[in-house]
């Protein structure tokens, strides 16, 4: 199946799952796995997105980072599909990108490229750490330019034993995919 078709199918699958009672249980499990992860514990700075609908909520992760004394950085994207990470605090003024993502309004200061650990969002992940993103290629381009440790969180509906979408040379795998303890996706 081509990426566009698989992505559309996956968006519908994840959207439906996130409305289920099971989703919150899996999300809580993923939080616990992340907070126990040594790479997460040892990273002084964390790069993370501000979650949108049907994504694993990132605010509990951001709050945990602040409680642990970590610096949190969120991406600011640009029209050339590049991005940079800007320090995020409770006082950071946000604006909405063309994709509907909340980003820092000011981005000339407090830049860190790359943060020590990036929590990379996505629609699907495979056992071989391949990732299917949302289609714009921001994270693949960023990781090509700024290699750093990466981790992703996958619900049972986002994790595949095989990789049912095409993987291209520019697609960057994730170092570690934490998978919820739910039933793993049917294509396995």
C-alpha positions as CSV (number, residue, x, y, z in Angstrom):
1,X,0.0,0.0,0.0
2,X,1.3,3.5,-0.8
3,X,2.1,5.9,2.0
4,X,-0.8,8.3,1.2
5,X,-3.4,5.5,1.3
6,X,-1.9,3.9,4.4
7,X,-1.7,7.3,6.1
8,X,-5.4,8.0,5.5
9,X,-6.4,4.5,6.8
10,X,-4.1,5.0,9.8
11,X,-5.6,8.4,10.7
12,X,-9.1,6.9,10.7
13,X,-7.9,3.9,12.8
14,X,-6.1,6.1,15.4
15,X,-9.0,8.6,15.5
16,X,-11.5,5.9,16.2
17,X,-9.3,4.2,18.8
18,X,-8.7,7.5,20.7
19,X,-12.4,7.7,21.4
20,X,-12.4,4.3,23.1
21,X,-12.2,3.6,26.8
22,X,-9.1,1.5,26.1
23,X,-7.1,4.5,24.8
24,X,-6.6,6.2,28.1
25,X,-5.4,3.0,29.7
26,X,-2.8,2.6,27.0
27,X,-1.8,6.3,27.2
28,X,-1.2,6.0,31.0
29,X,0.9,2.9,30.4
30,X,3.0,4.8,27.8
31,X,3.5,7.6,30.2
32,X,4.8,5.2,32.9
33,X,7.1,3.5,30.4
34,X,8.5,6.9,29.3
35,X,9.0,8.2,32.8
36,X,10.9,5.0,33.7
37,X,13.0,5.1,30.6
38,X,16.7,5.8,31.3
39,X,17.2,8.0,28.1
40,X,14.3,10.1,29.3
41,X,15.5,10.3,32.9
42,X,19.0,11.3,31.9
43,X,18.2,13.9,29.2
44,X,18.5,17.5,30.5
45,X,16.5,18.8,27.6
46,X,13.5,17.3,25.8
47,X,12.1,18.2,22.4
48,X,8.4,17.5,22.1
49,X,5.4,18.8,20.1
50,X,2.2,20.2,21.6
51,X,-0.3,17.5,20.9
52,X,-3.4,17.9,18.7
53,X,-6.6,16.0,18.6
54,X,-6.2,12.2,18.3
55,X,-2.6,12.3,19.4
56,X,-1.3,11.0,22.7
57,X,-1.6,14.1,25.0
58,X,1.9,15.7,25.6
59,X,1.0,18.1,28.4
60,X,1.4,15.4,31.1
61,X,4.8,14.7,29.7
62,X,5.7,18.4,29.6
63,X,4.6,18.8,33.2
64,X,6.6,15.8,34.2
65,X,9.7,17.3,32.5
66,X,9.2,20.6,34.4
67,X,8.8,18.7,37.7
68,X,12.1,16.9,37.0
69,X,13.9,20.2,36.2
70,X,14.3,19.5,32.5
71,X,14.2,22.1,29.8
72,X,11.4,21.6,27.3
73,X,11.7,22.6,23.7
74,X,8.9,22.7,21.1
75,X,9.3,23.0,17.3
76,X,8.8,26.1,15.2
77,X,8.3,25.1,11.6
78,X,9.0,27.1,8.5
79,X,7.7,27.2,4.9
80,X,10.8,25.4,3.6
81,X,9.8,22.3,5.8
82,X,12.6,23.0,8.2
83,X,12.2,23.5,11.9
84,X,14.0,24.6,15.0
85,X,13.4,23.9,18.7
86,X,12.5,26.8,21.0
87,X,12.5,26.7,24.8
88,X,8.9,26.3,26.1
89,X,7.8,27.6,29.5
90,X,4.4,28.4,31.0
91,X,4.8,31.9,29.7
92,X,5.6,31.1,26.0
93,X,3.3,32.9,23.7
94,X,1.9,30.5,21.0
95,X,0.6,31.0,17.5
96,X,-1.0,28.4,15.2
97,X,0.9,27.1,12.1
98,X,-0.7,26.4,8.7
99,X,-1.2,22.8,9.9
100,X,-3.0,23.9,13.0
101,X,-0.1,23.1,15.3
102,X,0.6,25.4,18.2
103,X,4.1,26.8,18.0
104,X,6.1,29.5,19.7
105,X,5.4,33.0,18.4
106,X,8.9,34.3,19.1
107,X,11.7,32.1,17.8
108,X,14.8,34.2,17.6
109,X,16.0,33.3,21.1
110,X,16.3,30.2,23.4
111,X,17.0,27.9,20.4
112,X,18.4,24.4,21.0
113,X,19.2,22.3,17.9
114,X,19.0,19.5,18.8
115,X,17.6,18.9,22.3
116,X,19.2,15.9,24.1
117,X,16.1,13.7,23.5
118,X,13.3,14.1,20.9
119,X,9.9,12.6,21.5
120,X,8.9,12.2,17.9
121,X,5.2,12.0,17.0
122,X,3.8,9.8,14.3
123,X,0.9,7.8,13.0
124,X,2.4,4.4,12.8
125,X,5.6,2.6,13.9
126,X,7.1,-0.8,13.2
127,X,9.1,-3.4,15.1
128,X,12.2,-2.3,13.1
129,X,11.6,1.3,14.4
130,X,10.3,2.7,11.1
131,X,8.0,5.6,11.6
132,X,5.1,6.9,9.4
133,X,4.7,10.6,10.1
134,X,2.0,13.0,9.0
135,X,3.4,13.6,5.5
136,X,5.3,16.9,5.5
137,X,8.8,15.4,6.4
138,X,9.7,17.9,9.1
139,X,11.2,15.4,11.5
140,X,13.0,13.4,8.8
141,X,14.7,16.6,7.5
142,X,15.5,17.7,11.1
143,X,17.0,14.4,12.1
144,X,19.1,14.3,8.9
145,X,20.6,17.7,9.9
146,X,20.6,17.2,13.7
147,X,21.0,13.6,14.7
148,X,20.0,13.1,18.4
149,X,18.4,10.4,20.5
150,X,14.8,9.8,19.6
151,X,11.9,8.0,21.2
152,X,8.3,7.6,20.2
153,X,5.1,6.4,22.0
154,X,2.9,4.0,20.2
155,X,-0.6,2.8,21.1
156,X,-1.6,-0.7,20.1
157,X,-3.2,0.7,17.0
158,X,0.0,2.5,15.9
159,X,2.4,-0.4,16.2
160,X,3.1,-3.0,13.5
161,X,5.4,-6.0,13.6
162,X,6.0,-5.6,9.8
163,X,6.2,-2.3,8.0
164,X,3.1,-2.1,5.8
165,X,4.0,1.2,4.3
166,X,6.9,2.0,1.9
167,X,10.1,3.2,3.6
168,X,12.3,5.6,1.7
169,X,16.0,6.5,2.1
170,X,15.1,9.9,3.6
171,X,12.8,8.3,6.2
172,X,14.6,8.3,9.6
173,X,14.0,5.4,12.0
174,X,13.4,6.1,15.6
175,X,15.9,4.9,18.2
176,X,13.3,3.5,20.5
177,X,9.5,2.9,20.2
178,X,7.7,2.4,23.5
179,X,4.6,0.3,22.8
180,X,1.5,0.2,25.1
181,X,0.6,-3.2,26.5
182,X,-2.7,-3.4,24.6
183,X,-3.5,-5.8,21.7
184,X,-1.0,-5.2,18.9
185,X,-2.3,-4.2,15.5
186,X,-3.9,-6.9,13.3
187,X,-1.3,-6.8,10.5
188,X,1.3,-8.6,12.6
